[in-house]
Amino acid sequence: MAEMAMLHDVSRCTGCRACMVACKQWKNLPAEITPFDGEYQSHKDFSSKTYNLVKMKERVTDGKFYWDMIKVQCMHCDNPACAKGCPEDAIRKTESGAVVIDKHKCVGCGYCAINCPFNVPKIDPEKHKSTKCNLCVDRIENGMTPSCAQTCPSNAISFGPKADMMQLAHSRLSEVQKDFPQAQLYGVEPDGVGGTHMM
């Protein structure tokens, strides 16, 4: 199977959180009630029941109000630090590029969470197992699109072969930079984690 990747186009994201709902639905994860503290940010961080998160920041620039939004999840690093930190070899990178946790091997020690530079893995307090996004590996290995990308109504999430997503990322960047000259790409080229499969 070819290496796959996901591209989140921040310029198209409306913050609707359909991707969060789709993730919970496909993974059969329960809802988490979060208090309203005056902003539209729902969940503050990942949890053992929330693998996919839309982060929102409110700001005022030159008298104009803006919402900055970004979808965050496991980055599915080419050189995953979480796997290096796991003493039980419970984390591996698949041929498709997805970084997955073997629940049977996981002992819930939390070293993966400590090692992850993106603060992604969380330990389920009841099952004592590490949890995180697995890029819907069960879907992609059967020729399907990850649930979050499948459901995005604003076409902000694209999924496909990594080479195609890299090309799309550069193409979109050149378009976006016409209006936002400081726009950049992240995770597209190799970096400190060897590149990612979430760009």
N, C-alpha and C positions, 0 to 999 in steps of 0.2 A: 504494500500500500504506500502511496506517495505521502510525503510529509504534508500535513494540513496546517492551516493557520486561520485565525480569526482577526479581522480588522474592525476596530470600533472607530467610526468617523465622528469625532466629537462635534464637528460643525453641523451634523444632521440630527444629533440626539435632541429629543424634546423632553427628556426626563420623565417619560410616561410610566416607566418601571414595568412595562409589559414583559421585558426580559427577566426580571426578578420573579414575576408571577409564573412565567413559563418554566423557569428553572425549578421552582418549588413544586409545580404540578408534575413535571416529568420525574423528579426525584422523590416525589411523595413526602415532601418536607412540610411540617406544620407551620402555620402562620405564627409570627411573633408580634405581640402587641407592644408598640413603642410609644412612649409619652410624647405629646406635642410640646415643644419648648420654644415656640415662636418662629421656627423656620420649617421649610418644607422637607428638610432632610429626614428620612424615616429612620432607618437603621444606622447607627453610628459606625458599625464595624461588622466584619464577618462574624459568624457564630457557627456552632455545630448544626444549625438549622437554616443558615443563610449563606450560600456559596457565591452569590452573584449580587452586586450592589451598585446602585447608581448614586454616586456622591454628588451633592449639589452645594454650591457656595454662592451666597448672595453678596453682591458688591455694587457700589455706586462709583462710577467713573465719569468725570466731567458732567456731573448732574444727572447722568442717566443710570437707571437701575438695570443690572444684568444678573442672570442666573448662569453660572458656569457649571456644566454637568459633565460627568465622565462615568463610564461603566467600568467597574473594577471587578476582577476575579483572579483566579490563579493565572499566572503569566505563562505557565507551561514552558519553563526555561529549557534551552538546549542542554545546559549544564546545571541541572537542578540541585541547589544547595540543600533542599529538604531531603533528597535521596542520600546525599553524602552524609547527612547527620543522623540517618536512621540506622541504629545498631542491629536491626532485625531484617534488613534488606526487604522491607515492606513497601518501598516506594520505587517505582520504575518508570522509565519513559518508553512508551510504545512506539512502534514503527510510524504511526500517524503523527507522533509528536506530543501526544497527550501524556501528562505526568499523572500516574494513578497510584492509589494506595490499596494494598492487599489487606483487607480487614481481618483476614485469618492470621496474618503474620504480625499485624500491628499490636503492640502491647500498651499503647497510650502513654509512652514515656514523655512525649512532647519535644523531643530533640528536633524534630522536623519544624515545629513552630518557632523554636529558638533560632534555627539556622536560616529560615526563609527571610530574604531581604525585603520582601513585600508584606510580611506579617499575615500570610494567608491561612495556613493550616490552623484549625482549632480542635481542641480535644473535647469530645462529647462527654459531658460530666456523668451521664448515666451509663453509656456503653463503654466508656474508657477506651475509645478509639479515636484516631486522628481523622478529621473530615475536611474536605475541600472540593472545589469544582474538579471534575475529571474530564472536562471538555465534551461531555456526553459521549464518551468513548463507545458506549453500547450502541448509540445511534450512528456515529460516523463509520464504525466498522461494518455497519449494515447499509452503507450508502446513503444515510440520512444526514440532514443538517442538525447541528446542536439546537436544542429547544429555544434558547435565547435568540439566536440568529434567525431561526425559522419564524419567530413571532413578531420581530421588530417592525412596527408599522411605518417607520420613517426611513427605512433602508439605511440605518446607521450602522448596522452590524452585517458584515459580509464574511462568508466562510468559503474556503476552497483550498486548492493546492497552495502551499506556501509561496512558491515562485509567483503564482498569479496574484496573491494577496500583496506581495511586495511591489509588484508592478502597479497594482491598483492604488496602493498607498502613495507611491510617488506621483501618480497621475492626479489623485485627489489633492495632494499637497500643492502641486503647481496651480490648481484651480483656486484653492482656498487662500493661497498667499497673495492672490490678486487683491483681495479685500483685507486680509490679515497677514501682512508681510512677516510677522514674527512666528507664524504657525510652524510647527515642527512635527517630526515623526518620532515615535518611541517604540523600541522593540523590533524595528524592521531590519536594522543592520546588526551584526554581532556586537555585543557590548560585554560588560562585566559578567553577565550570566550566559555568555555564548550565544546570545540571541534568544528570542522568545517565539512562542506560537500564538501569543495574544499581543496584537500590535495596536 
